[in-house]
Amino acid sequence: MVIPPPDRAARIVTFLKPYLLKMHFSNKFVTAQVIHTPTATVACSASSQEKLLRPSMESTRDVSAAAKIGKLLGERLLVQGIPAVSIHLKREQKYHGKVRAVIDSVREAGVKLL
């Protein structure tokens, strides 16, 4: 059973940033998703678990893998016509290391960060 997101007033939705970049780092993989907040659906994603990416990576969990994931996600966003995203960092995430690699490579791909 799928629970739809709550309805928000139109005046609130116009001020929301519709696309949100979320990142997850496990001990083995790096995953980044862009979520469309009004509909609560995943607009685009990239992960080091993808079979097509594994041969081109030395490791699936280090900073270079995070940079490749960010670059791939940025290219996919531009193909889908999403020009800008906002960033959501968890409480323990800081702009350093893998997080910085993903964000900088998304920015270098041509996506604006709000």
C-alpha positions as CSV (number, residue, x, y, z in Angstrom):
1,M,0.0,0.0,0.0
2,V,1.4,3.3,-1.1
3,I,0.7,6.3,1.1
4,P,0.6,9.5,-1.0
5,P,2.4,12.6,0.3
6,P,0.3,15.2,2.2
7,D,-1.3,18.0,0.1
8,R,0.4,21.4,0.7
9,A,-1.1,24.7,-0.1
10,A,-0.1,26.2,-3.4
11,R,1.6,29.2,-1.8
12,I,3.8,26.9,0.2
13,V,4.8,24.7,-2.8
14,T,6.0,27.7,-4.8
15,F,8.6,28.5,-2.1
16,L,9.8,25.0,-1.7
17,K,12.9,23.8,-3.5
18,P,11.5,21.0,-5.5
19,Y,14.6,18.8,-6.1
20,L,16.7,17.6,-3.1
21,L,20.0,15.8,-3.4
22,K,20.5,13.1,-0.7
23,M,23.6,11.0,-0.3
24,H,24.2,7.7,1.5
25,F,27.6,6.2,2.2
26,S,28.0,2.6,3.4
27,N,31.1,0.6,4.0
28,K,30.9,-0.8,0.5
29,F,29.0,1.6,-1.7
30,V,28.2,5.3,-2.5
31,T,24.7,6.2,-3.5
32,A,23.2,9.6,-4.4
33,Q,19.6,10.4,-5.2
34,V,17.6,13.4,-6.3
35,I,14.1,13.5,-4.8
36,H,11.2,15.5,-6.2
37,T,9.8,16.8,-2.9
38,P,6.2,17.7,-3.9
39,T,5.5,14.1,-5.2
40,A,8.0,12.4,-2.9
41,T,9.5,10.3,-5.8
42,V,13.1,9.7,-6.9
43,A,13.7,11.9,-10.0
44,C,17.2,10.5,-10.6
45,S,19.8,8.4,-8.9
46,A,23.3,7.0,-9.3
47,S,25.1,4.4,-7.3
48,S,28.4,2.5,-7.3
49,Q,26.4,-0.7,-7.1
50,E,25.5,-0.4,-10.8
51,K,27.1,-3.2,-12.8
52,L,28.1,-0.9,-15.7
53,L,30.2,1.3,-13.4
54,R,32.0,-1.4,-11.4
55,P,34.6,-2.3,-14.1
56,S,35.7,1.4,-14.4
57,M,36.2,1.8,-10.7
58,E,39.1,0.6,-8.6
59,S,37.1,0.9,-5.4
60,T,33.3,1.4,-4.9
61,R,33.6,3.3,-1.6
62,D,36.4,5.9,-1.7
63,V,36.5,9.5,-2.6
64,S,37.2,8.9,-6.3
65,A,34.1,6.6,-6.5
66,A,32.1,9.4,-4.9
67,A,33.4,11.9,-7.5
68,K,32.4,9.5,-10.4
69,I,28.9,9.0,-8.9
70,G,28.5,12.8,-8.7
71,K,29.6,13.4,-12.2
72,L,27.2,10.6,-13.5
73,L,24.3,12.0,-11.5
74,G,24.9,15.5,-12.8
75,E,24.9,14.3,-16.4
76,R,21.7,12.3,-15.8
77,L,20.0,15.4,-14.2
78,L,20.9,17.5,-17.3
79,V,19.5,14.9,-19.6
80,Q,16.2,14.8,-17.7
81,G,16.0,18.6,-17.7
82,I,16.7,19.3,-14.1
83,P,18.9,22.4,-14.0
84,A,19.2,23.0,-10.2
85,V,19.0,21.0,-6.9
86,S,19.3,21.8,-3.3
87,I,21.4,19.7,-0.9
88,H,20.2,17.8,2.1
89,L,23.0,16.9,4.6
90,K,22.4,14.6,7.5
91,R,23.4,15.7,10.9
92,E,26.7,13.8,10.9
93,Q,27.6,14.7,7.3
94,K,29.9,17.6,6.8
95,Y,31.2,19.3,3.6
96,H,34.4,17.2,3.6
97,G,35.7,14.0,1.9
98,K,33.1,12.0,0.0
99,V,30.3,14.5,0.5
100,R,32.5,17.2,-1.0
101,A,33.5,15.0,-3.9
102,V,29.9,14.3,-4.8
103,I,28.8,17.9,-4.5
104,D,31.7,19.4,-6.4
105,S,31.4,16.9,-9.3
106,V,27.6,17.6,-9.6
107,R,28.4,21.3,-9.7
108,E,31.2,20.7,-12.4
109,A,28.7,18.7,-14.5
110,G,26.7,21.9,-14.9
111,V,23.9,21.6,-12.3
112,K,23.3,24.6,-10.1
113,L,23.2,24.1,-6.4
114,L,20.6,26.1,-4.4
